[in-house]
């Protein structure tokens, strides 16, 4: 997790957590597609 993501989570509460989770999921999907 980079400092920007940590700041978003700390400052945004649930909204920040949701955004971070969405980014993480998107990254995971990209990784799966790249390997596939």
Backbone as JSON, one array per atom type, in Angstrom:
{
  "sequence": "XXXXXXXXXXXXXXXXXXXXXXXXXXXXXXXXXXXX",
  "N": [[0.85, -1.19, 0.0], [0.66, 2.14, -0.94], [1.7, 5.44, 0.26], [-0.23, 7.36, -0.55], [-2.61, 5.89, -0.9], [-2.98, 5.06, 1.73], [-3.46, 7.49, 2.98], [-5.88, 8.21, 1.76], [-7.56, 6.2, 2.77], [-7.43, 6.69, 5.55], [-8.43, 9.31, 5.69], [-10.91, 9.23, 4.46], [-12.6, 7.37, 5.59], [-15.19, 4.99, 5.45], [-15.76, 5.4, 2.74], [-13.21, 5.8, 1.7], [-12.09, 3.3, 2.28], [-13.68, 1.67, 0.66], [-12.96, 2.64, -1.86], [-10.23, 1.98, -1.89], [-10.44, -0.81, -1.74], [-11.73, -1.31, -4.15], [-9.77, -0.48, -5.97], [-7.77, -2.33, -5.34], [-9.03, -4.72, -6.06], [-9.41, -4.28, -8.79], [-6.73, -4.19, -9.59], [-6.02, -6.83, -9.03], [-7.63, -8.23, -10.84], [-6.55, -7.31, -13.26], [-4.01, -8.45, -13.07], [-4.67, -11.18, -13.13], [-5.82, -11.35, -15.7], [-3.61, -10.65, -17.24], [-1.9, -12.79, -16.78], [-3.44, -14.84, -17.79]],
  "CA": [[0.0, 0.0, 0.0], [1.49, 3.34, -0.98], [1.24, 6.48, 1.2], [-1.44, 8.02, -1.02], [-3.75, 5.03, -0.58], [-3.16, 5.07, 3.17], [-4.08, 8.78, 3.3], [-7.27, 8.14, 1.33], [-8.29, 5.35, 3.71], [-7.53, 7.37, 6.85], [-9.21, 10.54, 5.6], [-12.22, 9.05, 3.85], [-13.43, 6.4, 6.3], [-15.74, 3.89, 4.65], [-15.61, 5.72, 1.32], [-11.82, 5.53, 1.36], [-11.9, 1.85, 2.29], [-14.33, 1.13, -0.54], [-12.14, 3.01, -3.01], [-9.02, 1.17, -1.83], [-10.82, -2.18, -2.07], [-12.0, -1.34, -5.59], [-8.47, -0.41, -6.65], [-7.09, -3.6, -5.12], [-9.72, -5.72, -6.86], [-9.08, -3.99, -10.19], [-5.36, -4.64, -9.8], [-6.01, -8.3, -9.03], [-8.21, -8.67, -12.1], [-5.56, -7.05, -14.31], [-2.96, -9.46, -12.93], [-5.21, -12.46, -13.61], [-5.95, -11.26, -17.15], [-2.27, -10.62, -17.83], [-1.36, -14.14, -16.71], [-4.3, -15.73, -18.54]],
  "C": [[0.89, 1.24, 0.0], [0.92, 4.42, -0.07], [-0.04, 7.17, 0.75], [-2.67, 7.2, -0.69], [-4.03, 5.06, 0.91], [-3.84, 6.37, 3.6], [-5.55, 8.77, 2.93], [-8.09, 7.33, 2.34], [-8.49, 6.08, 5.03], [-8.46, 8.56, 6.78], [-10.64, 10.31, 5.17], [-13.11, 8.04, 4.56], [-13.9, 5.3, 5.38], [-15.59, 4.15, 3.16], [-14.18, 5.42, 0.86], [-11.53, 4.03, 1.32], [-12.5, 1.21, 1.04], [-13.5, 1.42, -1.77], [-10.87, 2.16, -3.05], [-9.31, -0.27, -2.22], [-11.07, -2.32, -3.56], [-10.7, -1.32, -6.38], [-7.74, -1.74, -6.52], [-7.7, -4.7, -5.99], [-9.4, -5.53, -8.35], [-7.66, -4.46, -10.51], [-5.25, -6.15, -9.88], [-6.54, -8.83, -10.36], [-7.23, -8.46, -13.25], [-4.46, -8.1, -14.27], [-3.43, -10.8, -13.47], [-5.31, -12.45, -15.13], [-4.59, -11.31, -17.83], [-1.66, -12.02, -17.84], [-2.13, -15.09, -17.64], [-3.93, -15.84, -20.0]]
}
